[in-house]
Amino acid sequence: MYSQKSSERPAMMFCLYAVSLVLLLGLKVIAAGATGESNDRSWPKSAHRDFTAVPAREMLSFNIPILSDRAAQFDAKGYYTKHCQKCHGADGAATDGRKTFSEIPDFTSKPWQMKRTDAQLEISIQDGKGAGMPPFSEKLNDEEVKNLRKIVREFSAER
């Protein structure tokens, strides 16, 4: 009789271990869902985004924005003209803007373009630069920032 209980003990321990593991994993999944954790960090980008500006038709349940045709409708050149051209100039050389802010870069400069990665340019667009350039992270989503970065890159190609 003792040998029979001994052989059942490893099986019982294995079952107890398996049930405990399943419960712990289940709790982790529930906790991740409750806190909104996700491995996909592409949308929404960060906690400081204001989703109250997203129309209701673009929202799923739990206020998670879905990708819409907003990026397809975004006119990067028009946005540059309206918001960036004042300082950076229509040609990207910032000739007039540098009179006020001497640190404004010349987008047409090949060496300046070569020193900056796409990520650095996108961060500058999102976070702004000092007191002279405001951040655009509240106004532009990631895809729109990429499109605006492409406009900045095009100034070097035009020369």
N, C-alpha and C positions, 0 to 999 in steps of 0.2 A: 504494500500500500504506500509506503514512503517513497519508493522509486516512481510510482505513478504521479505523485504530487510534484516530485522534482522535475519530471519531464514536462509537466504543464506550466511550471513557473516561467521558463524562458518565453513560451508562447504568450502567456499572460502579460509579461513585461513588455514584449514587443507590441501587443495590442494597446497597452496603456501608453506606450511611447508614441505610437501612430496616432491615437486619438488626441493626445496632447499637442502633437505637431499640427494636426489639422485644425484644432481649436485656435492655436496661436496664429497660424496663417490666416484663418478666417477673421480673427480680431484685427490683424494688420490690414487686411483688405477693407474691412468696415471702417477702420480709423482713417485709412487713406482716402476713402470716399467721402467721409465726413469733413475732412480738412481740405479736400480738393487737391491733394498731392497727385502729381502726374510726372511721368518721365518725359512727356512731350512739352517742352517749354516754349514752343514757337508761338502759341496763341492761347490765352492772353500772355503778354510779355512780362509784365511786372505788376506789383501790387499798386503802384501809383497811377495806373490807368483808370480813367473814369468811364465806365460803361453806361452811364446814364445818357450819354450822347448817342449811343447806338440805337437806331430805331427798333421798336419792338418786333417787327417782322424779321429782323436779323438775329433774334435771340432764340436760343433753345431753352428748355427748362433749366433751372438752376443758374440763369443769367450767364450762360456760356455763349459768347458770340460765335456765330458760324461764319465761314468765309463767304463773302458775297462778291458781287461784281464791282464793289467799291474800288478795288485796286485796278480793275480794268478801266474804270471811268476816270481814274486819277490822271490828270494832265500835269506831268512833272515839269515840263517846260513852262507852262502857265503858272504853276506854283512858284517856280524859281523867279519868274518875271515879277510876280506880285509880292513875294516875301523876301527874296534874296538879292535881287538885282540892285536894290537901293545901295547896298554896300559893296557887293561883289562885282557889279557892273554887268552890262548886257553881254560883254565878251568874256567875262570871267577874270579879267586882269585886275579888277578892283582899283583902277587908277584913281577915281574920285573918292572911293571909300577909304583909301589909305591916307587921305588928307586928314580924316577924322580919327581913324583907328589905324595906326601904323602897322599893327601886327596882322592885318587882314592878308591872307595869302593870295598869290597870283595863281589861279587855277590853270592858266595856260602854260605855266612853267613845268617843263618836263622833269627837271630834278625834284621839284616839290612833289609832283605826282608820284614819282618813283619812291620817295621816302615814306609815303603813307599807304597803309593797307586799306582794303575796302572796309574792314571792320573799324579801323580808326576813323575813317570818314563818316561811317554810319553812327558811331558813338558821338562824334562832334555834332552831327545833325540832331541827334536825339537829346543830348545833354547841353548843347550850346557851348560857347567858348567865352568865358569871362563875362564881363559886364556888357560887352558889345553885341554878342550874338545870343539871342534867346534860345531856350530849348524847344524842340518841336515834338518831343515824345508824347505830349498830351494831344497833339493835333494830327499826327501821322502814325499809321500802323507800320509794322516792319516792312511790308511789301512796298509801301509808298516811300519809306526812307531809302530802300534799295533803288527805287526808280529815280529818286532825287540824287543819290550818289552816282548813278550812271550819267546823269546830266553833268555833274561836276567832272567826271572822268572824260566826257566828250570834249571839254574845252581844250584839253591837251592834244587830242587827236586832230582838232581843227587847224592847228598850226603846222 
